[in-house]
Amino acid sequence: MNRKTILATLAGLCVGVAFCLAADVNIGTWKLNEGKSKYAPGSPKNNTVGYVAAGDNVKVIVDGVSDGKPVHNEWTGKYDGKDYPVTGDPNYDSRSYTKVDERTVDLTTKQAGKLKSTGRIVVAADGKSRTLTTTTTDASGKKTTNVFVYDKQ
């Protein structure tokens, strides 16, 4: 191959990778804005959430607090509504994400196949913040709704 062909191929590859990553507005690190969030006392808080492209999958890395203790969990999968395993979370062993539109993703969490929570993530039009609204059902059947607002880092 000549030099121009190699350079054109590399440039095309870089543009393609950038386009694929830009297509997912969730990619990046998000930090919890506690002042704008509304959640029940004692609810687990995800202080930071990172989304990273992992081949044709997305890897979600969560660091937070649950029951006063630090938590770290990870999920790798697609926005296809299928359950993929979660590692490191004692409350859930699988999570699924379904893309609704370019800025909205629905999610579910399960433990041993049983639905534990549902949620919706909406990224603001300017891409600088996102809101996660969750509904969780506890062992007694009581539902709790929380709204977590995150700022892009």
C-alpha positions in Angstrom: 0.0 0.0 0.0 1.2 3.5 -0.6 1.4 6.1 2.0 -1.7 8.0 1.0 -3.9 4.9 1.1 -2.6 4.0 4.6 -3.2 7.6 5.9 -6.7 7.7 4.4 -7.5 4.3 5.9 -6.3 5.4 9.4 -8.3 8.6 9.1 -11.4 6.7 8.2 -10.9 4.3 11.0 -10.5 7.2 13.5 -13.7 8.9 12.3 -15.6 5.6 12.5 -14.5 5.0 16.0 -15.4 8.6 17.1 -18.8 8.3 15.4 -19.6 5.0 17.2 -18.6 6.4 20.6 -20.4 9.7 20.0 -23.6 7.8 19.1 -23.9 6.8 22.8 -24.5 9.9 24.9 -24.0 7.9 28.1 -20.3 7.2 27.4 -18.2 9.0 30.0 -18.1 9.5 33.7 -21.1 10.8 35.6 -21.0 12.2 39.2 -24.1 12.2 41.5 -25.4 15.7 42.1 -27.0 15.2 45.6 -28.5 18.7 45.7 -30.7 18.0 42.7 -31.4 14.3 43.5 -34.4 13.1 45.5 -34.1 9.7 47.1 -35.5 7.9 50.1 -33.3 7.8 53.3 -31.2 4.6 53.3 -31.4 4.2 49.5 -28.2 3.0 47.8 -26.4 5.9 46.1 -24.2 5.5 43.0 -21.8 8.4 43.5 -20.1 7.9 40.1 -21.1 5.9 37.1 -18.8 5.3 34.2 -19.8 4.1 30.7 -17.1 2.8 28.5 -17.3 1.3 25.0 -16.1 -2.4 25.2 -16.0 -3.7 21.6 -19.6 -3.8 20.5 -20.7 -3.8 24.2 -21.0 -1.2 26.9 -19.3 -1.5 30.2 -20.9 0.2 33.2 -18.8 0.8 36.3 -20.5 2.0 39.4 -19.0 3.2 42.7 -21.3 4.2 45.5 -22.6 3.6 49.0 -25.2 1.0 50.2 -26.0 0.6 53.9 -23.2 3.0 54.8 -20.6 0.8 53.0 -18.7 1.5 49.8 -19.9 -0.6 46.8 -18.4 -1.2 43.4 -20.1 -3.1 40.7 -19.7 -3.7 36.9 -22.0 -4.7 34.1 -21.0 -5.4 30.5 -23.7 -5.9 27.8 -25.8 -4.3 25.1 -28.8 -2.1 25.1 -30.9 -5.0 23.8 -33.2 -5.7 26.8 -31.4 -9.0 27.6 -30.2 -9.8 31.1 -26.4 -9.6 31.6 -24.6 -10.5 34.8 -23.6 -7.8 37.3 -20.5 -8.4 39.4 -19.9 -6.9 42.8 -23.5 -6.0 43.8 -25.1 -8.0 46.6 -28.6 -6.8 45.8 -28.7 -7.7 42.1 -27.1 -10.3 39.9 -28.3 -9.2 36.5 -29.2 -6.0 34.8 -30.7 -5.2 31.4 -30.7 -2.0 29.4 -33.1 -1.2 26.5 -32.4 1.9 24.3 -35.6 3.9 23.9 -34.1 6.7 21.8 -30.8 8.4 21.4 -31.0 10.0 24.9 -33.2 7.5 26.8 -32.5 4.0 28.2 -34.7 1.8 30.3 -33.2 -0.6 32.8 -34.2 -3.5 35.0 -32.3 -5.2 37.8 -32.9 -8.8 39.0 -31.8 -11.1 41.7 -32.1 -14.9 41.0 -34.4 -14.1 38.1 -36.8 -12.0 40.2 -37.4 -8.4 39.2 -36.1 -6.0 41.9 -36.1 -2.6 40.2 -36.9 -0.7 37.1 -35.5 2.6 35.9 -35.2 5.1 33.1 -32.1 7.1 32.3 -32.6 10.4 30.3 -29.6 12.4 29.2 -30.3 16.1 28.9 -30.3 17.6 25.4 -27.1 19.5 26.1 -25.4 16.2 27.3 -24.2 17.8 30.5 -26.5 16.0 32.9 -28.7 12.9 33.1 -31.5 11.8 35.3 -32.1 8.3 36.6 -35.5 7.5 38.0 -35.9 4.2 39.7 -38.7 2.2 41.3 -37.6 -0.5 43.7 -39.7 -3.1 45.4 -38.5 -4.4 48.8 -39.1 -7.8 50.3 -42.4 -6.7 51.9 -43.7 -5.4 48.5 -43.2 -1.7 49.4 -42.2 0.4 46.3 -39.8 3.3 46.5 -39.2 5.8 43.8 -35.9 7.7 43.6 -34.6 10.4 41.3 -30.9 10.7 40.9 -29.3 13.5 38.9 -25.8 13.2 37.5 -23.4 15.7 36.0 -21.0 14.8 33.2 -17.4 14.9 34.3 
